[in-house]
């Protein structure tokens, strides 16, 4: 009878690095889209700043959570 083995799982630090990279990617993608939308009328207003900031924060959160929860990145 053989002993079942588990595949190597990434360490907490490796998992965190991947998740932060995913978050930064999401923040850049969302921020650039929001900036393009905000500049559609040719000028930035105060409300546009909140739109861009919200998109960047939201993009980071979604990217971070998506990579963190990925099955290939899961810890035992």
Protein Blocks (a to p, Z undefined) as FASTA:
>chain_A
ZZddddddddfklmmmmmmmmmmmmmmmmmmmmmmmmmmnopacfklmmmmmmmmmmmmm
mmmmmmmmpmklpcZZ
